[in-house]
Amino acid sequence: MEEVRLSVENISNSLRELAGWHFDPSNNTIEKSYTRKNFVDAVSFIQAIVPIAEKNDHHPDILLSDYKKVTIMLSTHSAGGVTQKDFELAREIDKLQ
């Protein structure tokens, strides 16, 4: 099934349902940063995302910085932007908190 790229208006409306997520128009992604307890907890959080991403066949860009800050960047590469698939994955990642 081909994913449909969402308009900025649709992205903005969908973001209202997700605490802490924002749209980065320069990268055409939705993003959220999580500050974990320490480095080990940050890496464990990333590892917990792996099976979810695999199950959904949708893989986020992940940045680990400042030893405990994990930034998740979601975009559907095949659609060239944000799709409903990104919001579904964002909701699943938020459940890990």
N, CA, C and O atoms as CSV, one atom per row, in Angstrom:
chain,resi,resn,atom,element,x,y,z
A,1,MET,N,N,0.831,-1.191,0.000
A,1,MET,CA,C,0.000,0.000,0.000
A,1,MET,C,C,0.872,1.250,0.000
A,1,MET,O,O,1.772,1.387,0.829
A,2,GLU,N,N,0.609,2.139,-0.912
A,2,GLU,CA,C,1.382,3.366,-1.011
A,2,GLU,C,C,0.932,4.351,0.065
A,2,GLU,O,O,-0.264,4.561,0.266
A,3,GLU,N,N,1.893,4.946,0.745
A,3,GLU,CA,C,1.605,5.925,1.778
A,3,GLU,C,C,1.425,7.301,1.144
A,3,GLU,O,O,2.164,7.673,0.232
A,4,VAL,N,N,0.445,8.051,1.630
A,4,VAL,CA,C,0.154,9.380,1.115
A,4,VAL,C,C,0.808,10.424,2.011
A,4,VAL,O,O,0.595,10.446,3.224
A,5,ARG,N,N,1.601,11.281,1.397
A,5,ARG,CA,C,2.257,12.371,2.124
A,5,ARG,C,C,1.196,13.350,2.627
A,5,ARG,O,O,0.318,13.772,1.875
A,6,LEU,N,N,1.290,13.704,3.908
A,6,LEU,CA,C,0.317,14.595,4.524
A,6,LEU,C,C,0.667,16.065,4.267
A,6,LEU,O,O,1.837,16.425,4.131
A,7,SER,N,N,-0.354,16.888,4.205
A,7,SER,CA,C,-0.155,18.334,4.073
A,7,SER,C,C,0.311,18.898,5.415
A,7,SER,O,O,0.161,18.250,6.451
A,8,VAL,N,N,0.869,20.088,5.393
A,8,VAL,CA,C,1.311,20.741,6.633
A,8,VAL,C,C,0.122,20.910,7.582
A,8,VAL,O,O,0.262,20.748,8.795
A,9,GLU,N,N,-1.034,21.233,7.032
A,9,GLU,CA,C,-2.239,21.385,7.858
A,9,GLU,C,C,-2.614,20.061,8.527
A,9,GLU,O,O,-2.931,20.040,9.716
A,10,ASN,N,N,-2.580,18.966,7.780
A,10,ASN,CA,C,-2.882,17.652,8.364
A,10,ASN,C,C,-1.859,17.257,9.417
A,10,ASN,O,O,-2.209,16.676,10.445
A,11,ILE,N,N,-0.586,17.574,9.158
A,11,ILE,CA,C,0.468,17.281,10.134
A,11,ILE,C,C,0.213,18.061,11.414
A,11,ILE,O,O,0.286,17.503,12.509
A,12,SER,N,N,-0.085,19.344,11.281
A,12,SER,CA,C,-0.348,20.193,12.455
A,12,SER,C,C,-1.525,19.672,13.263
A,12,SER,O,O,-1.469,19.639,14.492
A,13,ASN,N,N,-2.583,19.269,12.588
A,13,ASN,CA,C,-3.761,18.728,13.281
A,13,ASN,C,C,-3.420,17.432,14.012
A,13,ASN,O,O,-3.841,17.233,15.151
A,14,SER,N,N,-2.665,16.558,13.366
A,14,SER,CA,C,-2.303,15.285,13.987
A,14,SER,C,C,-1.345,15.469,15.158
A,14,SER,O,O,-1.380,14.694,16.114
A,15,LEU,N,N,-0.492,16.483,15.094
A,15,LEU,CA,C,0.460,16.719,16.185
A,15,LEU,C,C,-0.232,17.127,17.482
A,15,LEU,O,O,0.339,16.972,18.562
A,16,ARG,N,N,-1.431,17.638,17.389
A,16,ARG,CA,C,-2.172,18.032,18.600
A,16,ARG,C,C,-2.423,16.834,19.513
A,16,ARG,O,O,-2.622,16.993,20.718
A,17,GLU,N,N,-2.411,15.636,18.931
A,17,GLU,CA,C,-2.665,14.425,19.699
A,17,GLU,C,C,-1.392,13.831,20.308
A,17,GLU,O,O,-1.462,12.871,21.076
A,18,LEU,N,N,-0.228,14.398,19.969
A,18,LEU,CA,C,1.053,13.839,20.425
A,18,LEU,C,C,1.828,14.869,21.230
A,18,LEU,O,O,2.297,15.868,20.683
A,19,ALA,N,N,1.962,14.631,22.514
A,19,ALA,CA,C,2.690,15.555,23.386
A,19,ALA,C,C,4.181,15.548,23.068
A,19,ALA,O,O,4.806,14.489,22.994
A,20,GLY,N,N,4.740,16.732,22.881
A,20,GLY,CA,C,6.182,16.868,22.720
A,20,GLY,C,C,6.709,16.710,21.306
A,20,GLY,O,O,7.884,16.977,21.054
A,21,TRP,N,N,5.873,16.285,20.386
A,21,TRP,CA,C,6.311,16.128,19.000
A,21,TRP,C,C,6.120,17.445,18.258
A,21,TRP,O,O,5.187,18.199,18.537
A,22,HIS,N,N,7.015,17.713,17.309
A,22,HIS,CA,C,6.876,18.910,16.475
A,22,HIS,C,C,7.269,18.571,15.036
A,22,HIS,O,O,7.908,17.553,14.768
A,23,PHE,N,N,6.877,19.434,14.142
A,23,PHE,CA,C,7.190,19.272,12.726
A,23,PHE,C,C,8.406,20.113,12.393
A,23,PHE,O,O,8.454,21.296,12.731
A,24,ASP,N,N,9.389,19.518,11.735
A,24,ASP,CA,C,10.566,20.239,11.253
A,24,ASP,C,C,10.443,20.339,9.733
A,24,ASP,O,O,10.749,19.383,9.021
A,25,PRO,N,N,9.998,21.489,9.239
A,25,PRO,CA,C,9.786,21.621,7.791
A,25,PRO,C,C,11.072,21.548,6.983
A,25,PRO,O,O,11.036,21.181,5.808
A,26,SER,N,N,12.206,21.888,7.583
A,26,SER,CA,C,13.465,21.844,6.830
A,26,SER,C,C,13.888,20.410,6.515
A,26,SER,O,O,14.547,20.164,5.505
A,27,ASN,N,N,13.511,19.460,7.382
A,27,ASN,CA,C,13.826,18.041,7.158
A,27,ASN,C,C,12.600,17.233,6.770
A,27,ASN,O,O,12.698,16.050,6.445
A,28,ASN,N,N,11.434,17.891,6.807
A,28,ASN,CA,C,10.160,17.223,6.500
A,28,ASN,C,C,9.967,15.997,7.381
A,28,ASN,O,O,9.674,14.901,6.901
A,29,THR,N,N,10.142,16.214,8.702
A,29,THR,CA,C,10.016,15.140,9.683
A,29,THR,C,C,9.174,15.607,10.868
A,29,THR,O,O,9.036,16.805,11.115
A,30,ILE,N,N,8.618,14.648,11.590
A,30,ILE,CA,C,8.109,14.953,12.922
A,30,ILE,C,C,9.171,14.437,13.883
A,30,ILE,O,O,9.781,13.393,13.653
A,31,GLU,N,N,9.382,15.185,14.961
A,31,GLU,CA,C,10.497,14.880,15.857
A,31,GLU,C,C,10.106,15.041,17.320
A,31,GLU,O,O,9.215,15.810,17.679
A,32,LYS,N,N,10.813,14.281,18.141
A,32,LYS,CA,C,10.675,14.427,19.587
A,32,LYS,C,C,11.984,14.027,20.236
A,32,LYS,O,O,12.643,13.079,19.806
A,33,SER,N,N,12.353,14.759,21.275
A,33,SER,CA,C,13.545,14.421,22.055
A,33,SER,C,C,13.120,13.922,23.429
A,33,SER,O,O,12.215,14.467,24.062
A,34,TYR,N,N,13.793,12.883,23.862
A,34,TYR,CA,C,13.559,12.292,25.175
A,34,TYR,C,C,14.863,12.390,25.959
A,34,TYR,O,O,15.919,12.017,25.448
A,35,THR,N,N,14.803,12.877,27.173
A,35,THR,CA,C,15.975,12.886,28.037
A,35,THR,C,C,15.842,11.719,29.002
A,35,THR,O,O,14.907,11.663,29.801
A,36,ARG,N,N,16.775,10.799,28.922
A,36,ARG,CA,C,16.753,9.595,29.729
A,36,ARG,C,C,17.604,9.783,30.989
A,36,ARG,O,O,18.241,10.824,31.154
A,37,LYS,N,N,17.617,8.795,31.868
A,37,LYS,CA,C,18.354,8.914,33.134
A,37,LYS,C,C,19.858,9.008,32.936
A,37,LYS,O,O,20.538,9.787,33.603
A,38,ASN,N,N,20.366,8.206,32.011
A,38,ASN,CA,C,21.809,8.137,31.791
A,38,ASN,C,C,22.057,7.501,30.418
A,38,ASN,O,O,21.112,7.219,29.681
A,39,PHE,N,N,23.306,7.282,30.088
A,39,PHE,CA,C,23.664,6.715,28.784
A,39,PHE,C,C,23.080,5.320,28.587
A,39,PHE,O,O,22.530,5.015,27.529
A,40,VAL,N,N,23.201,4.479,29.603
A,40,VAL,CA,C,22.702,3.105,29.489
A,40,VAL,C,C,21.195,3.111,29.259
A,40,VAL,O,O,20.696,2.343,28.436
A,41,ASP,N,N,20.465,3.962,29.969
A,41,ASP,CA,C,19.016,4.049,29.796
A,41,ASP,C,C,18.665,4.573,28.394
A,41,ASP,O,O,17.690,4.124,27.792
A,42,ALA,N,N,19.448,5.509,27.885
A,42,ALA,CA,C,19.217,6.043,26.533
A,42,ALA,C,C,19.392,4.948,25.486
A,42,ALA,O,O,18.579,4.824,24.570
A,43,VAL,N,N,20.446,4.160,25.619
A,43,VAL,CA,C,20.690,3.068,24.671
A,43,VAL,C,C,19.611,1.997,24.799
A,43,VAL,O,O,19.173,1.440,23.793
A,44,SER,N,N,19.182,1.706,26.008
A,44,SER,CA,C,18.099,0.730,26.210
A,44,SER,C,C,16.802,1.205,25.562
A,44,SER,O,O,16.059,0.408,24.988
A,45,PHE,N,N,16.537,2.499,25.655
A,45,PHE,CA,C,15.348,3.072,25.021
A,45,PHE,C,C,15.422,2.879,23.502
A,45,PHE,O,O,14.436,2.495,22.874
A,46,ILE,N,N,16.574,3.142,22.928
A,46,ILE,CA,C,16.760,2.948,21.484
A,46,ILE,C,C,16.545,1.474,21.129
A,46,ILE,O,O,15.881,1.161,20.141
A,47,GLN,N,N,17.101,0.583,21.929
A,47,GLN,CA,C,16.940,-0.852,21.672
A,47,GLN,C,C,15.476,-1.282,21.769
A,47,GLN,O,O,15.054,-2.205,21.072
A,48,ALA,N,N,14.704,-0.621,22.625
A,48,ALA,CA,C,13.282,-0.949,22.756
A,48,ALA,C,C,12.491,-0.506,21.525
A,48,ALA,O,O,11.426,-1.055,21.241
A,49,ILE,N,N,13.001,0.472,20.802
A,49,ILE,CA,C,12.350,0.951,19.582
A,49,ILE,C,C,12.540,-0.042,18.432
A,49,ILE,O,O,11.681,-0.153,17.557
A,50,VAL,N,N,13.650,-0.754,18.435
A,50,VAL,CA,C,14.005,-1.649,17.323
A,50,VAL,C,C,12.896,-2.634,16.971
A,50,VAL,O,O,12.515,-2.692,15.802
A,51,PRO,N,N,12.353,-3.414,17.912
A,51,PRO,CA,C,11.320,-4.377,17.510
A,51,PRO,C,C,10.042,-3.708,17.006
A,51,PRO,O,O,9.358,-4.253,16.140
A,52,ILE,N,N,9.724,-2.551,17.533
A,52,ILE,CA,C,8.546,-1.814,17.065
A,52,ILE,C,C,8.750,-1.361,15.620
A,52,ILE,O,O,7.859,-1.500,14.781
A,53,ALA,N,N,9.936,-0.819,15.344
A,53,ALA,CA,C,10.254,-0.367,13.981
A,53,ALA,C,C,10.250,-1.542,13.014
A,53,ALA,O,O,9.746,-1.425,11.897
A,54,GLU,N,N,10.800,-2.657,13.427
A,54,GLU,CA,C,10.829,-3.844,12.577
A,54,GLU,C,C,9.425,-4.368,12.316
A,54,GLU,O,O,9.085,-4.703,11.181
A,55,LYS,N,N,8.611,-4.439,13.357
A,55,LYS,CA,C,7.240,-4.931,13.225
A,55,LYS,C,C,6.453,-4.071,12.229
A,55,LYS,O,O,5.658,-4.588,11.444
A,56,ASN,N,N,6.682,-2.764,12.272
A,56,ASN,CA,C,5.970,-1.832,11.391
A,56,ASN,C,C,6.662,-1.640,10.051
A,56,ASN,O,O,6.137,-0.945,9.180
A,57,ASP,N,N,7.831,-2.245,9.871
A,57,ASP,CA,C,8.643,-2.040,8.674
A,57,ASP,C,C,8.780,-0.545,8.374
A,57,ASP,O,O,8.621,-0.090,7.241
A,58,HIS,N,N,9.083,0.192,9.445
A,58,HIS,CA,C,9.204,1.654,9.352
A,58,HIS,C,C,10.295,2.071,10.337
A,58,HIS,O,O,10.138,1.898,11.546
A,59,HIS,N,N,11.377,2.607,9.838
A,59,HIS,CA,C,12.568,2.814,10.643
A,59,HIS,C,C,12.880,4.292,10.816
A,59,HIS,O,O,13.109,5.001,9.836
A,60,PRO,N,N,12.889,4.756,12.060
A,60,PRO,CA,C,13.147,6.171,12.318
A,60,PRO,C,C,14.635,6.497,12.227
A,60,PRO,O,O,15.493,5.622,12.331
A,61,ASP,N,N,14.907,7.769,12.033
A,61,ASP,CA,C,16.262,8.271,12.233
A,61,ASP,C,C,16.358,8.563,13.724
A,61,ASP,O,O,15.447,9.152,14.305
A,62,ILE,N,N,17.453,8.155,14.340
A,62,ILE,CA,C,17.626,8.308,15.783
A,62,ILE,C,C,18.980,8.949,16.050
A,62,ILE,O,O,20.000,8.538,15.497
A,63,LEU,N,N,18.971,9.962,16.906
A,63,LEU,CA,C,20.195,10.655,17.292
A,63,LEU,C,C,20.356,10.545,18.803
A,63,LEU,O,O,19.460,10.923,19.558
A,64,LEU,N,N,21.492,10.030,19.237
A,64,LEU,CA,C,21.840,10.000,20.656
A,64,LEU,C,C,22.892,11.069,20.868
A,64,LEU,O,O,23.974,11.008,20.285
A,65,SER,N,N,22.578,12.047,21.703
A,65,SER,CA,C,23.514,13.139,21.939
A,65,SER,C,C,23.534,13.485,23.425
A,65,SER,O,O,22.645,13.098,24.183
A,66,ASP,N,N,24.550,14.208,23.812
A,66,ASP,CA,C,24.653,14.679,25.196
A,66,ASP,C,C,24.526,13.516,26.179
A,66,ASP,O,O,24.020,13.701,27.285
A,67,TYR,N,N,24.961,12.369,25.807
A,67,TYR,CA,C,25.046,11.082,26.500
A,67,TYR,C,C,23.713,10.490,26.961
A,67,TYR,O,O,23.654,9.293,27.244
A,68,LYS,N,N,22.631,11.294,27.045
A,68,LYS,CA,C,21.354,10.732,27.487
A,68,LYS,C,C,20.138,11.320,26.771
A,68,LYS,O,O,19.003,11.070,27.176
A,69,LYS,N,N,20.361,12.086,25.728
A,69,LYS,CA,C,19.260,12.690,24.968
A,69,LYS,C,C,19.062,11.900,23.670
A,69,LYS,O,O,19.983,11.771,22.864
A,70,VAL,N,N,17.858,11.379,23.482
A,70,VAL,CA,C,17.516,10.599,22.297
A,70,VAL,C,C,16.495,11.393,21.486
A,70,VAL,O,O,15.416,11.717,21.982
A,71,THR,N,N,16.839,11.703,20.243
A,71,THR,CA,C,15.927,12.415,19.362
A,71,THR,C,C,15.466,11.459,18.272
A,71,THR,O,O,16.273,10.835,17.583
A,72,ILE,N,N,14.153,11.361,18.136
A,72,ILE,CA,C,13.533,10.501,17.129
A,72,ILE,C,C,13.019,11.390,16.008
A,72,ILE,O,O,12.313,12.366,16.261
A,73,MET,N,N,13.368,11.058,14.771
A,73,MET,CA,C,12.939,11.817,13.600
A,73,MET,C,C,12.215,10.864,12.656
A,73,MET,O,O,12.789,9.877,12.198
A,74,LEU,N,N,10.953,11.165,12.370
A,74,LEU,CA,C,10.129,10.285,11.558
A,74,LEU,C,C,9.706,10.942,10.254
A,74,LEU,O,O,9.239,12.081,10.232
A,75,SER,N,N,9.879,10.207,9.183
A,75,SER,CA,C,9.452,10.612,7.856
A,75,SER,C,C,9.353,9.339,7.020
A,75,SER,O,O,10.119,8.397,7.223
A,76,THR,N,N,8.424,9.314,6.096
A,76,THR,CA,C,8.286,8.149,5.224
A,76,THR,C,C,9.063,8.452,3.950
A,76,THR,O,O,8.596,9.195,3.086
A,77,HIS,N,N,10.235,7.876,3.844
A,77,HIS,CA,C,11.141,8.202,2.742
A,77,HIS,C,C,10.516,7.930,1.383
A,77,HIS,O,O,10.704,8.707,0.447
A,78,SER,N,N,9.773,6.830,1.268
A,78,SER,CA,C,9.175,6.484,-0.029
A,78,SER,C,C,8.106,7.488,-0.462
A,78,SER,O,O,7.817,7.613,-1.652
A,79,ALA,N,N,7.516,8.205,0.506
A,79,ALA,CA,C,6.495,9.211,0.187
A,79,ALA,C,C,7.090,10.610,0.117
A,79,ALA,O,O,6.417,11.554,-0.297
A,80,GLY,N,N,8.344,10.745,0.520
A,80,GLY,CA,C,8.993,12.058,0.491
A,80,GLY,C,C,8.506,13.015,1.555
A,80,GLY,O,O,8.565,14.232,1.375
A,81,GLY,N,N,8.022,12.475,2.665
A,81,GLY,CA,C,7.550,13.341,3.746
A,81,GLY,C,C,6.808,12.554,4.805
A,81,GLY,O,O,6.915,11.331,4.892
A,82,VAL,N,N,6.056,13.284,5.603
A,82,VAL,CA,C,5.347,12.699,6.740
A,82,VAL,C,C,4.036,12.075,6.264
A,82,VAL,O,O,3.286,12.677,5.496
A,83,THR,N,N,3.779,10.856,6.737
A,83,THR,CA,C,2.536,10.143,6.428
A,83,THR,C,C,1.888,9.684,7.735
A,83,THR,O,O,2.437,9.871,8.821
A,84,GLN,N,N,0.721,9.087,7.601
A,84,GLN,CA,C,0.032,8.548,8.767
A,84,GLN,C,C,0.875,7.477,9.452
A,84,GLN,O,O,0.779,7.286,10.664
A,85,LYS,N,N,1.687,6.791,8.687
A,85,LYS,CA,C,2.570,5.750,9.224
A,85,LYS,C,C,3.526,6.329,10.279
A,85,LYS,O,O,3.851,5.658,11.259
A,86,ASP,N,N,3.970,7.566,10.075
A,86,ASP,CA,C,4.867,8.214,11.042
A,86,ASP,C,C,4.151,8.484,12.359
A,86,ASP,O,O,4.724,8.309,13.435
A,87,PHE,N,N,2.904,8.910,12.268
A,87,PHE,CA,C,2.138,9.172,13.486
A,87,PHE,C,C,1.840,7.877,14.240
A,87,PHE,O,O,1.840,7.865,15.471
A,88,GLU,N,N,1.591,6.810,13.529
A,88,GLU,CA,C,1.360,5.516,14.171
A,88,GLU,C,C,2.605,5.066,14.930
A,88,GLU,O,O,2.512,4.591,16.062
A,89,LEU,N,N,3.773,5.218,14.301
A,89,LEU,CA,C,5.015,4.827,14.968
A,89,LEU,C,C,5.307,5.743,16.155
A,89,LEU,O,O,5.774,5.273,17.193
A,90,ALA,N,N,5.042,7.030,16.018
A,90,ALA,CA,C,5.260,7.980,17.113
A,90,ALA,C,C,4.423,7.577,18.337
A,90,ALA,O,O,4.917,7.605,19.464
A,91,ARG,N,N,3.169,7.205,18.114
A,91,ARG,CA,C,2.316,6.784,19.236
A,91,ARG,C,C,2.881,5.540,19.920
A,91,ARG,O,O,2.865,5.434,21.147
A,92,GLU,N,N,3.374,4.610,19.123
A,92,GLU,CA,C,3.945,3.388,19.710
A,92,GLU,C,C,5.224,3.690,20.498
A,92,GLU,O,O,5.449,3.112,21.561
A,93,ILE,N,N,6.048,4.580,19.985
A,93,ILE,CA,C,7.290,4.955,20.692
A,93,ILE,C,C,6.949,5.651,21.996
A,93,ILE,O,O,7.594,5.407,23.015
A,94,ASP,N,N,5.935,6.522,21.978
A,94,ASP,CA,C,5.530,7.228,23.214
A,94,ASP,C,C,5.096,6.259,24.301
A,94,ASP,O,O,5.251,6.565,25.483
A,95,LYS,N,N,4.564,5.117,23.944
A,95,LYS,CA,C,4.137,4.131,24.943
A,95,LYS,C,C,5.319,3.570,25.725
A,95,LYS,O,O,5.134,3.022,26.812
A,96,LEU,N,N,6.540,3.700,25.185
A,96,LEU,CA,C,7.738,3.178,25.844
A,96,LEU,C,C,8.178,4.049,27.027
A,96,LEU,O,O,8.941,3.599,27.882
A,97,GLN,N,N,7.712,5.252,27.072
A,97,GLN,CA,C,8.161,6.167,28.124
A,97,GLN,C,C,7.923,5.549,29.474
A,97,GLN,O,O,8.234,6.161,30.496
